[in-house]
Amino acid sequence: KMMLTFASFLFILAIAQATDEVQKHRKLGWNPPIITLVAEGGCRNAQNRAYDSCSKTGVADASACREVCARNPFGLRGFELGQILGVDTCKCIYDSGQAPSVQKGFDTCERGNTGSGAIFGVEFQPGISCYKYDLHAAGSGNDPHFKTW
């Protein structure tokens, strides 16, 4: 039990350090990678699998959603934007097992999906648009948080 507590402490410390790193990059003029609209529908990988996700309501445009998702960049692949049950919603898309905790500024998080890797296509969902990050865009290649994508 002591190791679990110590491991939890190390995990929280790592998250705090990562958050500090993102803030440092922002102060130096770093911006999140450029986004590309994939199509209307829910984001899917090459095997047509859904990703883990975290959602924030009240977000209605792509640039605002990009900023919400960039606060938790680890494992981030892109986002879905649109109305869910009549409410504007930004849904950040993460590799399986990489979605942050709800306490990280999201309303809800969904885990247990098996999607990983680059966003390849969509599953049709009216009113939802899938966006992926363009990792080859100028200005995004030097950020260490995005090198493993």
Backbone torsions as a table, in degrees:
resi	resn	phi	psi	omega
1	LYS	NA	-35.6	178.9
2	MET	-63.9	-37.8	179.1
3	MET	-65.6	-38.5	178.2
4	LEU	-62.9	-42.4	178.5
5	THR	-64.0	-43.8	178.5
6	PHE	-65.4	-41.4	178.2
7	ALA	-63.4	-40.2	177.6
8	SER	-63.0	-41.4	176.9
9	PHE	-60.2	-45.1	179.6
10	LEU	-63.3	-38.5	178.8
11	PHE	-64.3	-45.3	179.4
12	ILE	-64.3	-40.4	177.2
13	LEU	-61.6	-42.4	179.2
14	ALA	-63.2	-40.8	178.5
15	ILE	-64.6	-43.3	179.2
16	ALA	-61.9	-42.1	178.6
17	GLN	-65.3	-41.1	179.3
18	ALA	-63.7	-41.3	177.5
19	THR	-61.7	-42.2	176.6
20	ASP	-61.0	-39.2	179.3
21	GLU	-64.0	-43.6	178.8
22	VAL	-62.2	-44.3	179.2
23	GLN	-62.3	-39.4	178.5
24	LYS	-62.3	-44.5	178.9
25	HIS	-62.9	-39.3	178.9
26	ARG	-63.0	-41.3	179.1
27	LYS	-64.1	-27.9	179.3
28	LEU	-86.4	4.0	176.6
29	GLY	97.8	6.5	177.8
30	TRP	-69.7	139.5	174.6
31	ASN	-124.1	154.7	177.4
32	PRO	-58.7	155.5	179.5
33	PRO	-57.9	159.5	178.2
34	ILE	-67.0	143.1	179.1
35	ILE	-100.7	150.4	178.3
36	THR	-129.0	129.6	175.3
37	LEU	-70.7	125.0	178.2
38	VAL	-85.7	-58.4	-179.4
39	ALA	179.2	175.6	174.2
40	GLU	-76.6	127.3	178.4
41	GLY	137.0	177.7	179.0
42	GLY	-82.1	136.2	-177.2
43	CYS	-63.0	138.7	178.0
44	ARG	-138.2	152.9	176.6
45	ASN	-87.0	-173.5	-176.3
46	ALA	-64.0	-22.9	177.3
47	GLN	-94.1	13.1	-179.6
48	ASN	61.0	35.3	178.9
49	ARG	-102.2	144.4	176.6
50	ALA	-77.9	155.4	-180.0
51	TYR	-99.7	163.5	167.2
52	ASP	-67.6	157.4	-175.8
53	SER	-155.5	160.7	171.3
54	CYS	-133.8	137.4	-173.8
55	SER	-116.5	148.2	175.3
56	LYS	-132.5	122.4	179.2
57	THR	-84.3	162.3	178.3
58	GLY	83.5	9.7	179.2
59	VAL	-108.2	120.5	-171.2
60	ALA	-113.7	-11.7	-179.2
61	ASP	-128.5	159.3	-172.5
62	ALA	-64.0	-39.5	-178.7
63	SER	-67.4	-37.6	177.4
64	ALA	-67.5	-39.6	179.0
65	CYS	-65.7	-41.6	177.6
66	ARG	-56.7	-42.3	179.4
67	GLU	-67.3	-41.1	178.0
68	VAL	-59.5	-47.2	-176.7
69	CYS	-70.0	-33.9	-177.4
70	ALA	-66.9	-14.7	177.2
71	ARG	-68.1	-21.1	179.4
72	ASN	-131.9	74.9	-168.7
73	PRO	-80.4	-11.7	-172.8
74	PHE	-75.3	119.1	-177.7
75	GLY	82.3	2.0	-177.1
76	LEU	-72.3	131.8	179.3
77	ARG	-111.0	-29.9	-177.2
78	GLY	169.4	-153.6	178.4
79	PHE	-157.4	161.4	172.3
80	GLU	-112.7	142.8	-177.3
81	LEU	-137.2	133.8	176.9
82	GLY	162.5	-164.7	-179.0
83	GLN	-100.8	127.6	174.2
84	ILE	-116.2	117.2	-176.1
85	LEU	53.8	39.0	176.5
86	GLY	81.2	5.8	-178.3
87	VAL	-114.6	128.7	175.4
88	ASP	-58.5	126.8	-174.9
89	THR	-139.7	135.9	172.7
90	CYS	-106.8	123.0	-177.2
91	LYS	-119.8	106.9	-179.0
92	CYS	-78.1	132.6	-173.4
93	ILE	-104.5	125.7	-177.0
94	TYR	-124.0	151.6	170.4
95	ASP	-56.5	151.3	179.9
96	SER	-51.2	128.2	178.6
97	GLY	83.7	1.6	-175.2
98	GLN	-108.3	-3.3	-179.6
99	ALA	-64.9	133.6	179.5
100	PRO	-71.8	173.6	179.7
101	SER	-73.4	157.0	179.6
102	VAL	-56.8	-32.4	-177.4
103	GLN	-66.1	-4.3	-178.6
104	LYS	-86.3	24.6	175.5
105	GLY	97.2	11.6	177.8
106	PHE	-105.0	160.0	175.1
107	ASP	-80.2	-43.3	-179.9
108	THR	-146.3	155.9	172.8
109	CYS	-131.7	142.9	178.6
110	GLU	-119.9	121.3	179.5
111	ARG	-120.3	167.1	177.4
112	GLY	103.9	-4.6	174.2
113	ASN	-79.4	162.2	-173.5
114	THR	-111.2	6.2	-179.2
115	GLY	-70.0	132.1	174.9
116	SER	-146.7	160.2	179.7
117	GLY	89.4	-176.4	-175.5
118	ALA	-61.7	147.3	173.2
119	ILE	-69.8	127.5	-173.6
120	PHE	-110.4	-33.6	-176.8
121	GLY	-167.0	-159.3	-177.2
122	VAL	-137.8	160.0	166.3
123	GLU	-107.5	125.3	-172.4
124	PHE	-56.7	125.1	174.1
125	GLN	-143.1	105.8	-177.7
126	PRO	-55.8	137.3	176.4
127	GLY	84.1	-1.9	179.2
128	ILE	-114.9	135.8	176.1
129	SER	-117.7	138.7	179.4
130	CYS	-101.2	129.4	176.9
131	TYR	-121.1	142.1	173.7
132	LYS	-120.8	159.1	177.1
133	TYR	-83.2	134.0	175.7
134	ASP	-89.1	99.0	-173.0
135	LEU	-79.9	-7.6	179.3
136	HIS	-99.0	4.7	-178.1
137	ALA	-71.8	149.1	178.1
138	ALA	-58.0	137.0	177.1
139	GLY	94.2	-14.1	-179.4
140	SER	-102.0	-17.0	-173.8
141	GLY	-73.0	-18.2	-177.1
142	ASN	-95.4	-0.6	-179.7
143	ASP	-86.6	121.2	-176.5
144	PRO	-63.1	-20.3	-179.3
145	HIS	-71.3	-19.9	-175.3
146	PHE	-112.1	4.1	-175.1
147	LYS	-67.1	-28.2	-176.3
148	THR	-84.5	-3.2	-178.9
149	TRP	-74.5	NA	NA
